[in-house]
Amino acid sequence: MDQPLTDEQIAFFKANGYLILRGAMDPALCDRTEEKMWNELPGHVPMVRDDPATHVGPFDESSQSDDPLHVREGYRWQIRTLGPDPDVIETLFCPPVVDAAESLLGEGRLVKPIPGGSAMGSSGPAWPGGPVDPSVGVDGVRGIYCTLPYGDVPRKPDQAHTDGTPIMIGAVGLIDDVLPDGGAFKVWPGSHRRLYPLFWMQYDQARIPYYPQMPSFKGLLNPPEYHEELARIMDDTEPVDCWGAKGDVVLWHYRLAHMASHNYSPQMRKAILGDFVTTDLDQLRADPPQQNMWRDWSDRVNAVDQGYSAEFAASQGMISTSG
C-alpha cells in the first residue's frame, strides 16, 4: 500500500460516511475514458461533443434508450457497456483509490475487477419492468454515468436514498470538471450511522420477488423505522454537494443517504461509478447490524477515534468543524 489514508481522513470517513480524494485519477486516463464515452453515442443522437448547447437535456423521444446497457432517458445518460473496459477500470481502480479502499477495508481483501468481464445490465432488470440490479453480473465498474444540464427549469427538491446493492464502499470518479450545483454527487453526512442499525441485514436488503398474480409489492423492503429516519435526515441534515475537478473521487459508505444530484450548471456531469467489496462479503452480508458497525473493516478504521480539523472539513465541502 503506497499511499494509505491518514488518520484524519479515516476519522472524517467514519464520522461523515464519505471522503473526497482530490486528484486521485490520472487526467490522461480520464481523457481517454471520456473519448470512449463519446464514441458510444449513437450517430442519430443530436449531441455534439464540442457544442455544450447540444448537451442540455432532456433527451428527445428519438434519442431515448431503455437498453439497460446504455440508458438515455430524461437527463440521465448511463453507458454501462464500458463498465468492463480495461481503460475505464484502470482509470477508477488506480493505486491512490485502491490504496484508500484498502486503508478502510483491509489490505489484500478487495475483490479485483475483471477487465472484459460482464457489464452491469447484462443479466437484465431485477424484475419485469424494474431497474437493473447493480449487484448482478458486474465484473468491472458500473459504467460511465452522465447528467445532462437541466437548462432553464424550476428547481427540483432533493430526494435521498440508499442503494440496495450488497457493497461496502461506493466510488464516484469525476472524469471532467464538475461545477458547483452541477450534478456531481450529493451526500447527507453522518446518515450512515443513523441508518445502519435500521436494516435487517448489515450489507444487504430484503427483497420481495415479483409475482404477476400479486403485483402490489416487488423489489426492496425496509422497515418503517428506516423510512421515518430517512425523512428526518432530509429535514435536519445539510447535504454536501461533492463537486470538483477532473480526477477527484468520492468514496462513500454503503449506508450513506445520497443522490445523483441535479445539474443546474451549463456543463454535463461525467463520472465513473464503481464499488468496492471484500472477498468475504458473501459470508458477512446476511449478519444483522452489529453493535460495532465497523466490525468487518480494517484494524486502522477500528483504531482511529480522533476528530478532524475545520480546514480538512472545508476541503471536503463541509462547514461543520466537529468530528
Secondary structure, DSSP 8 states (H G I E B T S, - for coil): --S---HHHHHHHHHHSEEEETT-S-HHHHHHHHHHHHHTS-TTS---TT-GGGG-S---GGG-EEETTEEEETTEEEEGGGTT-HHHHHHHS-HHHHHHHHHHH-TT-B----TT---TTTT-BSSTTS-B-TTSS-SS--EEEEE----S--------B---S--SEEEEEESS-B-TTBSS-EE-TTHHHHHGGGSSSSS--EEE--BTTBTT--EEE--HHHHHHHHHHHHH---EE--B-TT-EEEEETT--EE---B-SSS-EEEEEEEE-BTTHHHHTTS---SSTTTTS-HHHHH------HHHHHHTT------
